[in-house]
Amino acid sequence: MKMNLRRFAALPVLWAAVIALPLAATATDLRIKAQLAWGTDDSKPPGKELHELDPKLREKFRHLRWKNYFVVKAQTTAIAPKAVQKVVLSDKCSLALRDVGDGNLEIRIFGVNPGGQPALLKTESCPIEKLKAGHIFAFAGDTKEKWDDAWLVIVTSAE
């Protein structure tokens, strides 16, 4: 029996396509931008690496009472389905983001206990489609350093 080797010539290309499928799936990871912002009536303190909050985003907070919003840190990250992505925004604030697989993003905000241990402050769920449509998800709280100032954790789509 004679074997036609031309039939098998396409096999390496086929295997390359099969191997590339899982790699292509990671291209659909959710891209999130997380920001830690400071709301205050004061002006920007000299010598600090702070940036003003984007004007479009600032407009969404117009109903809040502060005159100025400064970004302390912003970080963009990709979140694979069902994987937890940790985001450190400061030595006192971090997030754990997880695409829970049902169309929602679980957002956990951690602060720091007086002993220095992480403390879960809040867990919320946010529809991924709303984030992709331009909605924002924000948490706010009082700052302990200065009366009448506040911190905000802002989560948006980076796409």
C-alpha positions in Angstrom: 0.0 0.0 0.0 1.4 3.3 -1.1 1.0 6.2 1.3 0.3 9.7 0.0 2.4 12.1 2.1 0.7 15.2 0.7 -2.3 14.4 2.9 -0.2 14.8 6.0 1.6 18.0 4.9 -1.1 20.2 6.4 -1.0 18.5 9.9 1.6 20.9 11.4 -0.6 23.9 10.3 -3.6 22.2 11.9 -1.8 21.5 15.1 -0.6 25.1 15.3 -4.2 26.3 14.9 -5.4 23.9 17.7 -2.6 25.0 20.0 -3.3 28.7 19.3 -7.0 28.5 20.3 -6.3 28.8 24.1 -4.0 31.7 23.4 -6.6 33.5 21.4 -9.1 33.0 24.2 -7.0 35.2 26.5 -7.5 38.1 24.1 -11.1 38.3 25.4 -9.9 39.0 29.0 -11.7 41.9 30.6 -9.6 45.1 30.9 -10.3 47.2 33.9 -8.9 50.5 35.1 -8.9 51.0 38.9 -8.1 54.4 40.5 -7.7 55.7 44.0 -8.8 59.3 44.1 -8.8 61.9 46.9 -11.7 64.4 47.2 -10.9 67.7 48.9 -11.6 71.4 49.0 -7.9 72.1 49.2 -5.6 72.7 46.3 -3.0 70.2 45.2 -0.2 69.9 47.8 3.2 70.9 46.6 5.7 68.1 45.9 3.0 65.3 45.6 2.7 63.1 42.5 -1.0 63.7 42.1 -3.0 64.2 38.9 -6.4 65.8 38.5 -9.2 63.4 37.8 -10.1 63.2 34.1 -12.7 65.9 33.4 -15.3 63.4 31.9 -15.0 61.3 35.0 -15.0 64.4 37.3 -18.3 65.4 35.7 -19.9 62.1 37.0 -19.0 63.3 40.6 -20.4 66.8 40.2 -23.1 66.0 42.7 -20.5 65.4 45.4 -19.4 68.3 47.5 -15.6 68.5 46.9 -14.0 71.1 44.6 -11.0 69.0 43.7 -10.4 65.3 42.9 -6.8 64.1 42.6 -5.7 60.6 41.4 -3.4 59.1 43.9 -2.8 56.0 41.7 -4.3 54.4 38.6 -3.7 50.9 37.4 -5.0 49.1 34.3 -5.2 45.3 34.4 -6.6 42.3 32.5 -8.9 39.9 34.3 -9.2 36.3 32.9 -12.5 34.6 33.4 -12.8 33.2 37.0 -9.3 34.4 37.9 -8.7 36.8 40.8 -6.6 39.8 40.0 -5.1 41.8 42.8 -4.6 45.6 42.4 -2.6 47.6 44.9 -3.6 51.2 44.9 -1.7 52.4 48.0 -0.2 50.9 51.2 -3.7 51.3 52.7 -5.9 50.3 49.8 -6.0 47.2 47.5 -8.6 45.5 45.4 -9.3 41.9 44.4 -11.2 41.8 41.1 -12.8 38.6 39.7 -14.9 37.8 36.7 -17.3 35.4 38.4 -18.4 34.0 35.1 -22.1 35.0 35.3 -21.6 38.4 33.6 -20.6 40.1 36.8 -17.3 41.4 38.2 -16.8 40.9 41.9 -14.9 43.8 43.5 -13.4 43.4 46.9 -11.9 46.5 48.6 -9.3 46.0 51.3 -8.0 48.5 53.8 -5.6 48.0 56.7 -6.3 47.1 60.3 -4.4 49.0 63.0 -2.1 46.0 63.3 -1.2 46.3 59.6 -3.2 43.3 58.5 -5.5 43.6 55.4 -9.2 44.1 56.3 -12.0 43.5 53.9 -14.0 46.7 53.7 -16.6 45.9 51.1 -17.6 43.3 48.5 -19.8 44.3 45.6 -20.8 42.9 42.2 -21.0 45.0 39.1 -22.4 43.9 35.7 -19.6 43.7 33.2 -21.8 44.8 30.3 -22.5 48.1 32.2 -18.8 48.7 32.7 -18.2 48.1 29.0 -21.0 50.5 28.1 -19.2 53.3 30.0 -20.7 53.1 33.5 -18.5 53.6 36.5 -18.4 51.8 39.8 -17.2 53.9 42.7 -16.8 53.5 46.5 -16.2 56.4 48.8 -15.3 56.8 52.4 -14.0 59.3 54.9 -10.3 59.9 55.2 -8.8 59.7 58.7 -6.1 62.2 58.0 -8.2 65.3 57.4 -11.7 66.2 58.3 -14.1 66.7 55.3 -11.8 65.0 52.8 -12.7 61.6 51.2 -11.2 58.8 49.2 -12.8 57.2 46.2 -12.1 53.9 44.5 -13.2 54.1 40.9 -13.5 51.1 38.7 -14.1 51.6 34.9 -13.6 49.6 31.7 -10.2 50.2 30.1 -11.6 49.2 26.7 
